[in-house]
Amino acid sequence: MCNHHPIFCVIPPHILCAMVENGEAEHKAFALNTLIHTERLRGHRQVLSHFSLKSAAGNKDRVVENAAHTENLTGNKVVRSEGQGLTGDQAVDEAYAYTGATYDFYWDVFHRNSIDGKGMKLISVVHFGKNFDNAFWNGSQMTFGDGDGKVFERFTKCPEVIGHELTHGVTEDSSSLIYQGQAGALNEAISDVFGSLVKQKLMNQTADQADWVIGAGLFTPEVNGVGVRDIKNPGEAYDDKVLGKDPCPSNMGNYVHTTQDNGGIHINCTIPSHAFYLSAVEVGGFAWQKVGRVWYNTVTKRLKKKTNFVQFADMTLKAAMTLFGRGSQELKAVKKGWKSVGVI
């Protein structure tokens, strides 16, 4: 069952399914290949999650392996290790840079020593498969496809995508939040929020300067869209003849009830993430300094396995009160954000 040992992929199944239904023969082949291999890969995670190499607090330890278009998750050639210089391979160097940016974000902002808080080595596998349209975290490493060149470009190019996937590891380590229904949508929302914050800190952007797009630049010029999801403007990430219209809602009034994708976890995730955006803009400044602290405190100290939207909102209000006090601007902003999306 996907609840117990999920593979956390950045591209949701509804996008890949749209490519199968609406695309030309080449699109269909790329998407089917990715869907089939993603399902097969789910079996690897339980074994891989037992291996977690550690490094000292505050010291990054990155390794990038080249799968050379095979589907090998382990045993690949190491092409860049911590401290080594640029290789000239964009995928290798981006994976190295952006896993480092994610480590730096969690260390600098929350004093968290890597994904598990205990110095976990950050392993990336690039050039995975042929025309593989996804990137995923499997419990022990990041794996990146190169895209198909028609709909998707290489999956290492977006820091928020890498931040998103590695944040699944933070959430998993902190709470084992299930990957189903509202809890699963929260899992995705948390990764979207902190993935965006990784990019914002890297670019030194305030909440009102950031684009809040997940996968900005991931689509080729052939696609009419800005990214996979838009936290600022849910439902407006893409409107394309192959991918269809972005189905993500901005409020509970448009919550999508479905049995697909574990209960619409990649669709309904924009409700809580949009609440974060509204709260962050209300407070102003760098989003990771105030509302980001509220959510991090909630994820690492309060979250339960089956937390739903209302329960999570209540947890964030308690976190805001603890961190900033009753009557604080931060508490008022967090409450306003949840009210605006209809969760409370």
Phi, psi and omega in degrees: 000143183291341181295328191270318182221068185285152165264123184267107184254145181282326180270117183288156182298332182294332176287315179295321178295324177296323177297322178293317185284322190251343187279170173286175185306320181294317177300314182302316182296316180298312184293316178299318179301315181293315179300313182297314183288329176296316178298319180294324183290341180301335180288344184280335194296321184300322179287313185295330185291350179280347184254118182215096181282146189245156172225165183292153182303132177083359180246115177292148175221096186249141175225133176241127178249151180250113179283349176053041177068014168272180177248033179275125177274335181228165177077013180277163178291129175282123185247347173202132179238169184307128177092347180280155185278182180302145180258341185090352175267114185304315182297316179298311185288327176290318178300317179297312183294316188275335168292325176294319178297324178291316176302311181300320179302306183293327179286311184292321186272318187240003182055038177265127183272087180072189190295319181268000182078003184233021176085029183303133175296138180261105183256131177236139173243121181249169182054045181277127176066187178243122181058035183281120187263059177190169168224144182212156173251127184248015179105343180220344183201163172264142177227134186234130168275166179267000185077175183259352180079353179254311178253314184244140170269190184295145188273002176270353192280348185248114180299328181289333176291316179292319176298321177301308185294317180292331177293333173303325177293322177297313180297316180297316180294326185278323191218345187055036179306127186292162185251060185206140174058217182294326177297318177293321177295322175297320178304314179291320180297318179300317179292322177297314182298308184285332172299316178295322180293325175302313180294318181298318179291320178300322182263002180056048183256140171279171184301323182277347178271335186288155178272337178061024178262136175263118182086034178295123181087001180285329178284151172284168178297346179287343185262137176271088181183161181257341182174186183285317176218154179235106182293325180288319182231073182303139181090358183239018182290325179202154174210094195226149182295332179267312185278343184081197181263136176308120184269003189288132180272160177255354182205168184293337178297337180247020178306133183266115177267116183206155175266349180284157177052048178055034179092029176073036186294329180274353178263306185284354180297338182287347177292303177292325180292325177292325175299319177298312180304311181299319179294317182295318179293323178299318179286319181084174180076204180281123189295332182286342185280333184239284182294328175299320177294323178298312182291322180296317177300320180294314183295318187269343185236345189233336188294141177245168186299324186243031181298133176258182185299312182297316179296320179295317178302315179298321178296320179292326177295319178293322178295317179297321179294319179295316185282322190237347175099155177294135181084003181287157176300321182296316179296316179297320181292318179297317179296318180296321179299313179293323177293322182297329180263003174080017179280325175235000000 
